[in-house]
């Protein structure tokens, strides 16, 4: 831990970077639609920048774990991500989509830098005794970003045009670069942590996730929850149209969940729970399952309760997941554990959206019930073990 690097500086930077990240997807979607006029091309851009995180996360984590100054590598990743967004924007309407789409895929490789890449450095910023509170505050930045990012994308697009929304998202990510560059250096490596080829480091990272039961179960539970959240995302327009009077109103459901997640994490930051984080990961998934089951009823009042309950489960679950990763991951593989976990969650969300899209048109209640069963199944997979 470095005394010259404050937690407040870290949190300000991560909030900016993650807000820019949350803004970039909707902004690209809006810009693609505005410039090309094709919903297919716009959706392809969003899919391209999302799905490649599955590959980029583990590789980025392995490189961060090998770096003496991981903050400088992280800063470089942020610069390249922002530059990628601007390059995509410059190519829209000027280059064929066959050229622009690969740019989105390449940019998406760096996406986990904005989530797991930052959080893996938290033990170097906060003292061990303050890590539980720091975890809760770090998780809160995700909630703030998920609330502010889409709202900023929509607001800037309306006021200044969709391409400006992409530029603002890139600017927010770039604003975090100085804080990333100044992150504390890693301590002297342990004797057991000898340098090895990147491929070997990747294999070691995956082995840690798979062979440590508590880490594997917490990872599986969080991935299942993300898949269920992706299913809900695919259902939101239909929920808005059928239960709230307009498809656009369904988007407000995400705002309600984000607000309740923020509130739950704010409480945890002041009064951490006196239970094992493994238990909180499982409990959070079960709360989300109940929320999704409520949403399946389609009743307006039930929907409001459901989204508030969803945030109450999602916020503490993320905080607890960070605690499990910090506890279980060896120092020389921590970055890879975090970025691999982020990649798996991003991919699960995308798969959830893909699976639920056609199912929701067939049966909205059935799709939401499937989502509830998915996250409940992930909770049961965590088992009874705790520490």
RODO-2510 file (C-alpha; in nm, 4 decimals, decimal comma):
residues 387
     n   res          X          Y          Z
     1     x     0,0000     0,0000     0,0000
     2     x     0,1215     0,3497    -0,0855
     3     x     0,0510     0,6345     0,1550
     4     x     0,0967     0,8885    -0,1246
     5     x    -0,1870     0,7421    -0,3319
     6     x    -0,5278     0,8055    -0,1779
     7     x    -0,8325     0,5842    -0,2031
     8     x    -1,0356     0,8919    -0,2993
     9     x    -0,8092     0,9490    -0,6015
    10     x    -0,8556     0,5840    -0,7016
    11     x    -1,2355     0,5972    -0,6649
    12     x    -1,2674     0,9215    -0,8628
    13     x    -1,0673     0,7761    -1,1494
    14     x    -1,2455     0,4405    -1,1544
    15     x    -1,5837     0,6128    -1,1534
    16     x    -1,4841     0,8229    -1,4554
    17     x    -1,3385     0,5255    -1,6448
    18     x    -1,6313     0,2970    -1,5711
    19     x    -1,8879     0,5656    -1,6521
    20     x    -1,7127     0,6118    -1,9857
    21     x    -1,7215     0,2369    -2,0403
    22     x    -2,0932     0,2120    -1,9560
    23     x    -2,1538     0,5092    -2,1833
    24     x    -1,9544     0,3709    -2,4752
    25     x    -2,1891     0,0804    -2,5586
    26     x    -2,5119     0,2829    -2,5865
    27     x    -2,3191     0,5664    -2,7537
    28     x    -2,1786     0,3337    -3,0205
    29     x    -2,5233     0,1857    -3,0719
    30     x    -2,6760     0,5320    -3,1202
    31     x    -2,3900     0,6546    -3,3391
    32     x    -2,3998     0,3438    -3,5557
    33     x    -2,7720     0,3824    -3,6072
    34     x    -2,7464     0,7564    -3,6756
    35     x    -2,4629     0,7251    -3,9275
    36     x    -2,5497     0,3997    -4,1072
    37     x    -2,9269     0,3935    -4,0545
    38     x    -2,9032     0,0178    -3,9976
    39     x    -3,0046    -0,1441    -3,6696
    40     x    -2,8129    -0,4562    -3,7750
    41     x    -2,4863    -0,2642    -3,8180
    42     x    -2,5401    -0,0733    -3,4926
    43     x    -2,6059    -0,3943    -3,2975
    44     x    -2,3033    -0,5596    -3,4578
    45     x    -2,0796    -0,2792    -3,3276
    46     x    -2,2083    -0,3276    -2,9738
    47     x    -2,1716    -0,7051    -2,9957
    48     x    -1,8197    -0,6742    -3,1365
    49     x    -1,6888    -0,4500    -2,8601
    50     x    -1,8479    -0,6753    -2,5944
    51     x    -1,7806    -1,0327    -2,6963
    52     x    -1,4018    -1,0022    -2,7429
    53     x    -1,3606    -0,9315    -2,3707
    54     x    -1,3622    -1,3085    -2,3169
    55     x    -1,0225    -1,3277    -2,4881
    56     x    -0,8772    -0,9971    -2,3778
    57     x    -0,9426    -1,0311    -2,0055
    58     x    -0,7181    -1,3291    -1,9234
    59     x    -0,4366    -1,1986    -2,1448
    60     x    -0,4510    -0,8505    -1,9945
    61     x    -0,4563    -0,9977    -1,6447
    62     x    -0,1479    -1,2085    -1,7158
    63     x     0,0393    -0,9014    -1,8403
    64     x    -0,0688    -0,6926    -1,5382
    65     x     0,0538    -0,9635    -1,3022
    66     x     0,3959    -0,9661    -1,4677
    67     x     0,4365    -0,5863    -1,4704
    68     x     0,6485    -0,4161    -1,2043
    69     x     0,4360    -0,1025    -1,2568
    70     x     0,0923    -0,2436    -1,3473
    71     x    -0,0595     0,1042    -1,3337
    72     x     0,1394     0,2123    -1,6379
    73     x     0,0214    -0,0886    -1,8361
    74     x    -0,3335    -0,0145    -1,7223
    75     x    -0,2961     0,3490    -1,8306
    76     x    -0,1818     0,2334    -2,1730
    77     x    -0,4841     0,0053    -2,2017
    78     x    -0,7154     0,2972    -2,1184
    79     x    -0,5514     0,5187    -2,3807
    80     x    -0,5820     0,2474    -2,6451
    81     x    -0,9456     0,1797    -2,5531
    82     x    -1,0346     0,5485    -2,5853
    83     x    -0,8379     0,5725    -2,9113
    84     x    -1,0218     0,2665    -3,0404
    85     x    -1,3570     0,4297    -2,9737
    86     x    -1,2536     0,7414    -3,1630
    87     x    -1,1161     0,5352    -3,4520
    88     x    -1,4439     0,3453    -3,4789
    89     x    -1,6301     0,6763    -3,4780
    90     x    -1,4042     0,8154    -3,7509
    91     x    -1,4631     0,5064    -3,9640
    92     x    -1,8427     0,5071    -3,9373
    93     x    -1,9900     0,6070    -4,2711
    94     x    -1,6439     0,6386    -4,4260
    95     x    -1,5234     0,2794    -4,4143
    96     x    -1,7239    -0,0339    -4,4918
    97     x    -1,8616    -0,2154    -4,1873
    98     x    -1,6290    -0,5049    -4,2729
    99     x    -1,3432    -0,2747    -4,1683
   100     x    -1,5135    -0,0972    -3,8773
   101     x    -1,6388    -0,4108    -3,7043
   102     x    -1,2893    -0,5623    -3,6564
   103     x    -1,1861    -0,2310    -3,4969
   104     x    -1,4680    -0,2761    -3,2445
   105     x    -1,3540    -0,6311    -3,1713
   106     x    -0,9926    -0,5200    -3,1188
   107     x    -1,1036    -0,2352    -2,8916
   108     x    -1,3194    -0,4711    -2,6887
   109     x    -1,0136    -0,6811    -2,6019
   110     x    -0,9164    -0,4017    -2,3612
   111     x    -1,2595    -0,3726    -2,1975
   112     x    -1,1708    -0,5715    -1,8820
   113     x    -0,9083    -0,3061    -1,8012
   114     x    -1,1915    -0,0788    -1,6944
   115     x    -1,3342    -0,3320    -1,4495
   116     x    -1,1142    -0,6134    -1,3202
   117     x    -0,7889    -0,4442    -1,4178
   118     x    -0,8561    -0,1598    -1,1741
   119     x    -0,9966    -0,3666    -0,8892
   120     x    -0,6986    -0,6042    -0,8901
   121     x    -0,4799    -0,3086    -0,7833
   122     x    -0,6945    -0,2189    -0,4805
   123     x    -0,4768    -0,4008    -0,2195
   124     x    -0,1888    -0,1731    -0,3234
   125     x    -0,4056     0,1323    -0,2506
   126     x    -0,5906     0,0380     0,0712
   127     x    -0,4464    -0,1163     0,3851
   128     x    -0,5593    -0,4728     0,4611
   129     x    -0,7657    -0,3555     0,7582
   130     x    -0,9537    -0,1121     0,5321
   131     x    -0,9954    -0,3479     0,2381
   132     x    -1,3574    -0,4527     0,3173
   133     x    -1,4696    -0,0883     0,3140
   134     x    -1,2596    -0,0176     0,0047
   135     x    -1,4204    -0,3176    -0,1702
   136     x    -1,7684    -0,1823    -0,0962
   137     x    -1,6747     0,1625    -0,2253
   138     x    -1,5134     0,0141    -0,5354
   139     x    -1,8280    -0,1868    -0,6071
   140     x    -2,0280     0,1332    -0,5643
   141     x    -1,8406     0,2884    -0,8569
   142     x    -1,9878     0,0173    -1,0810
   143     x    -2,3358     0,1165    -0,9662
   144     x    -2,2666     0,4843    -1,0237
   145     x    -2,1281     0,4103    -1,3679
   146     x    -2,4204     0,1889    -1,4690
   147     x    -2,6591     0,4636    -1,3601
   148     x    -2,4733     0,7591    -1,5136
   149     x    -2,3277     0,6039    -1,8306
   150     x    -2,6457     0,5268    -2,0282
   151     x    -2,8106     0,8492    -1,9075
   152     x    -2,5103     1,0518    -2,0272
   153     x    -2,5095     0,8694    -2,3603
   154     x    -2,8746     0,9501    -2,4191
   155     x    -2,8491     1,3086    -2,2965
   156     x    -2,5401     1,3974    -2,4998
   157     x    -2,6853     1,2267    -2,8079
   158     x    -3,0007     1,4383    -2,7821
   159     x    -2,8179     1,7653    -2,7173
   160     x    -2,5068     1,7313    -2,9335
   161     x    -2,5649     1,4285    -3,1547
   162     x    -2,4824     1,0589    -3,1216
   163     x    -2,1184     1,0891    -3,2421
   164     x    -2,0542     1,3403    -2,9606
   165     x    -2,1689     1,0791    -2,7093
   166     x    -1,8899     0,8468    -2,8255
   167     x    -1,6383     1,1311    -2,7938
   168     x    -1,7522     1,2132    -2,4386
   169     x    -1,7227     0,8468    -2,3350
   170     x    -1,3663     0,8393    -2,4704
   171     x    -1,2889     1,1621    -2,2826
   172     x    -1,4117     1,0154    -1,9522
   173     x    -1,1932     0,7085    -1,9984
   174     x    -0,8937     0,9259    -2,0860
   175     x    -0,9506     1,1372    -1,7743
   176     x    -0,8657     0,8310    -1,5625
   177     x    -0,5259     0,7793    -1,7267
   178     x    -0,3195     0,9953    -1,4825
   179     x    -0,4585     0,8065    -1,1813
   180     x    -0,3851     0,4732    -1,3462
   181     x    -0,0298     0,5808    -1,4326
   182     x     0,0371     0,6769    -1,0702
   183     x    -0,0888     0,3511    -0,9169
   184     x     0,1663     0,2113    -0,6667
   185     x     0,4340    -0,0235    -0,7926
   186     x     0,4235    -0,3905    -0,7070
   187     x     0,6464    -0,5132    -0,4266
   188     x     0,9410    -0,7443    -0,4821
   189     x     0,8212    -1,0756    -0,6287
   190     x     0,8086    -1,3856    -0,4087
   191     x     1,0546    -1,6639    -0,4707
   192     x     0,7661    -1,8908    -0,5714
   193     x     0,6459    -1,6428    -0,8349
   194     x     0,9136    -1,6954    -1,0984
   195     x     0,8576    -1,5413    -1,4405
   196     x     0,7122    -1,7792    -1,6958
   197     x     0,5840    -1,7477    -2,0522
   198     x     0,2529    -1,5648    -2,0892
   199     x     0,0853    -1,8864    -2,2052
   200     x     0,1984    -2,0557    -1,8851
   201     x     0,0721    -1,7639    -1,6784
   202     x    -0,2675    -1,7873    -1,8496
   203     x    -0,2898    -2,1557    -1,7666
   204     x    -0,1890    -2,0882    -1,4059
   205     x    -0,4578    -1,8230    -1,3705
   206     x    -0,7309    -2,0523    -1,4963
   207     x    -0,6071    -2,3317    -1,2699
   208     x    -0,6358    -2,1032    -0,9668
   209     x    -0,9947    -2,0146    -1,0539
   210     x    -1,0898    -2,3774    -1,1140
   211     x    -0,8976    -2,5509    -0,8357
   212     x    -0,9811    -2,3264    -0,5422
   213     x    -1,3341    -2,4421    -0,4595
   214     x    -1,4548    -2,1229    -0,2930
   215     x    -1,3227    -1,9050    -0,5742
   216     x    -1,4630    -2,1388    -0,8423
   217     x    -1,8068    -2,1468    -0,6805
   218     x    -1,8214    -1,7718    -0,6281
   219     x    -1,7135    -1,7196    -0,9906
   220     x    -1,9760    -1,9630    -1,1189
   221     x    -2,2472    -1,7996    -0,9112
   222     x    -2,1611    -1,4494    -1,0330
   223     x    -2,1430    -1,5651    -1,3956
   224     x    -2,4865    -1,7290    -1,3644
   225     x    -2,6239    -1,4063    -1,2169
   226     x    -2,4811    -1,2070    -1,5094
   227     x    -2,6394    -1,4454    -1,7590
   228     x    -2,9736    -1,3896    -1,5850
   229     x    -2,9214    -1,0131    -1,5962
   230     x    -2,8603    -1,0426    -1,9704
   231     x    -3,1895    -1,2299    -2,0053
   232     x    -3,3634    -0,9511    -1,8158
   233     x    -3,2034    -0,6910    -2,0452
   234     x    -3,3539    -0,8655    -2,3480
   235     x    -3,6958    -0,8625    -2,1778
   236     x    -3,6928    -0,4981    -2,0677
   237     x    -3,8457    -0,3453    -2,3855
   238     x    -4,1313    -0,5966    -2,3812
   239     x    -4,1851    -0,5437    -2,0095
   240     x    -4,2075    -0,1711    -2,0702
   241     x    -4,4546    -0,2136    -2,3557
   242     x    -4,6783    -0,4681    -2,1824
   243     x    -4,6730    -0,3464    -1,8232
   244     x    -4,5679     0,0200    -1,8255
   245     x    -4,7328     0,1494    -2,1410
   246     x    -4,4226     0,2081    -2,3545
   247     x    -4,1124     0,0103    -2,4469
   248     x    -3,8881     0,3053    -2,3575
   249     x    -4,0151     0,3073    -2,0012
   250     x    -3,8665    -0,0360    -1,9517
   251     x    -3,5182     0,1188    -1,9533
   252     x    -3,6106     0,3004    -1,6306
   253     x    -3,6145    -0,0381    -1,4578
   254     x    -3,2345    -0,0473    -1,4810
   255     x    -3,2142     0,2913    -1,3108
   256     x    -3,4201     0,1615    -1,0192
   257     x    -3,1942    -0,1409    -0,9805
   258     x    -2,8824     0,0769    -0,9973
   259     x    -3,0148     0,3119    -0,7277
   260     x    -3,0977     0,0284    -0,4873
   261     x    -2,7583    -0,1352    -0,5521
   262     x    -2,5877     0,1945    -0,4712
   263     x    -2,7876     0,2297    -0,1504
   264     x    -2,7074    -0,1258    -0,0415
   265     x    -2,3352    -0,0794    -0,1031
   266     x    -2,3357     0,2571     0,0754
   267     x    -2,4720     0,0813     0,3835
   268     x    -2,2110    -0,1956     0,3532
   269     x    -1,9293     0,0597     0,3239
   270     x    -2,0259     0,1965     0,6651
   271     x    -2,1322    -0,1289     0,8298
   272     x    -1,9757    -0,4372     0,6697
   273     x    -2,1675    -0,7598     0,7237
   274     x    -2,0287    -0,9970     0,9858
   275     x    -2,0686    -1,3015     0,7589
   276     x    -1,8373    -1,4701     0,5104
   277     x    -1,8387    -1,3056     0,1678
   278     x    -1,9051    -1,6483     0,0141
   279     x    -2,2422    -1,6481     0,1900
   280     x    -2,3206    -1,2983     0,0613
   281     x    -2,2431    -1,4036    -0,2980
   282     x    -2,4907    -1,6902    -0,2660
   283     x    -2,7527    -1,4822    -0,0841
   284     x    -2,7252    -1,2059    -0,3457
   285     x    -2,7976    -1,4560    -0,6226
   286     x    -3,1011    -1,5890    -0,4372
   287     x    -3,2369    -1,2368    -0,3836
   288     x    -3,1964    -1,1717    -0,7568
   289     x    -3,3808    -1,4968    -0,8322
   290     x    -3,6743    -1,3833    -0,6184
   291     x    -3,6715    -1,0449    -0,7947
   292     x    -3,6820    -1,2050    -1,1397
   293     x    -3,9643    -1,4352    -1,0338
   294     x    -4,1590    -1,1274    -0,9218
   295     x    -4,0905    -0,9579    -1,2557
   296     x    -4,2319    -1,2630    -1,4339
   297     x    -4,5785    -1,1746    -1,2985
   298     x    -4,5802    -0,8638    -1,5179
   299     x    -4,7727    -0,6594    -1,2604
   300     x    -4,6551    -0,2943    -1,2489
   301     x    -4,6238    -0,2846    -0,8686
   302     x    -4,4433    -0,6184    -0,8689
   303     x    -4,2020    -0,4838    -1,1319
   304     x    -4,1097    -0,1859    -0,9151
   305     x    -4,0490    -0,4114    -0,6145
   306     x    -3,8563    -0,6534    -0,8348
   307     x    -3,6073    -0,3988    -0,9676
   308     x    -3,5423    -0,2566    -0,6212
   309     x    -3,4893    -0,6085    -0,4875
   310     x    -3,2635    -0,6884    -0,7829
   311     x    -3,0274    -0,4061    -0,6866
   312     x    -3,0282    -0,5118    -0,3210
   313     x    -2,9026    -0,8516    -0,4343
   314     x    -2,6665    -0,7347    -0,7062
   315     x    -2,4772    -0,4616    -0,5177
   316     x    -2,3665    -0,6622    -0,2101
   317     x    -2,2971    -0,9651    -0,4297
   318     x    -2,0397    -0,7672    -0,6285
   319     x    -1,8738    -0,6362    -0,3115
   320     x    -1,8556    -0,9880    -0,1679
   321     x    -1,7215    -1,1292    -0,4952
   322     x    -1,4339    -0,8817    -0,4823
   323     x    -1,3604    -0,9907    -0,1251
   324     x    -1,3507    -1,3589    -0,2267
   325     x    -1,1151    -1,2849    -0,5156
   326     x    -0,8795    -1,0779    -0,3004
   327     x    -0,8747    -1,3507    -0,0362
   328     x    -0,8275    -1,6474    -0,2684
   329     x    -0,6014    -1,5085    -0,5424
   330     x    -0,2216    -1,5247    -0,4963
   331     x    -0,0532    -1,1864    -0,5318
   332     x     0,1257    -1,2841    -0,8535
   333     x    -0,2018    -1,3945    -1,0195
   334     x    -0,4472    -1,1434    -0,8745
   335     x    -0,4769    -0,9327    -1,1890
   336     x    -0,5538    -1,2367    -1,4009
   337     x    -0,8151    -1,3654    -1,1560
   338     x    -0,9961    -1,0316    -1,1662
   339     x    -0,9792    -0,9746    -1,5415
   340     x    -1,0696    -1,3379    -1,6183
   341     x    -1,3703    -1,3074    -1,3887
   342     x    -1,4728    -0,9817    -1,5575
   343     x    -1,4409    -1,1447    -1,9012
   344     x    -1,6568    -1,4406    -1,8006
   345     x    -1,9258    -1,2098    -1,6631
   346     x    -1,9308    -0,9897    -1,9741
   347     x    -1,9558    -1,2962    -2,1959
   348     x    -2,2312    -1,4494    -1,9813
   349     x    -2,4327    -1,1273    -2,0040
   350     x    -2,3992    -1,1276    -2,3841
   351     x    -2,5038    -1,4935    -2,4024
   352     x    -2,7997    -1,4229    -2,1752
   353     x    -2,9169    -1,1510    -2,4132
   354     x    -2,8700    -1,3790    -2,7151
   355     x    -3,0623    -1,6691    -2,5595
   356     x    -3,3466    -1,4586    -2,4210
   357     x    -3,4108    -1,2522    -2,7349
   358     x    -3,6086    -1,5148    -2,9297
   359     x    -3,7494    -1,6730    -2,6112
   360     x    -3,8985    -1,3437    -2,4893
   361     x    -4,0970    -1,3061    -2,8119
   362     x    -4,2448    -1,6494    -2,7471
   363     x    -4,3077    -1,6198    -2,3710
   364     x    -4,2021    -1,3245    -2,1591
   365     x    -4,2976    -1,4842    -1,8230
   366     x    -4,1253    -1,8060    -1,9263
   367     x    -3,8031    -1,6226    -2,0128
   368     x    -3,7987    -1,4364    -1,6812
   369     x    -3,8680    -1,7604    -1,4962
   370     x    -3,5730    -1,9169    -1,6780
   371     x    -3,3602    -1,6204    -1,5706
   372     x    -3,4699    -1,6704    -1,2088
   373     x    -3,3832    -2,0387    -1,2308
   374     x    -3,0416    -1,9591    -1,3802
   375     x    -2,9300    -1,7330    -1,0965
   376     x    -3,0852    -1,9620    -0,8330
   377     x    -2,8948    -2,2548    -0,9816
   378     x    -2,5745    -2,0547    -0,9565
   379     x    -2,6468    -1,9895    -0,5892
   380     x    -2,7002    -2,3570    -0,5161
   381     x    -2,3726    -2,4404    -0,6895
   382     x    -2,1882    -2,2316    -0,4296
   383     x    -2,2634    -2,5000    -0,1737
   384     x    -2,2406    -2,4720     0,2014
   385     x    -1,8676    -2,4138     0,2356
   386     x    -1,7590    -2,0815     0,3803
   387     x    -1,4714    -1,9451     0,5776
***
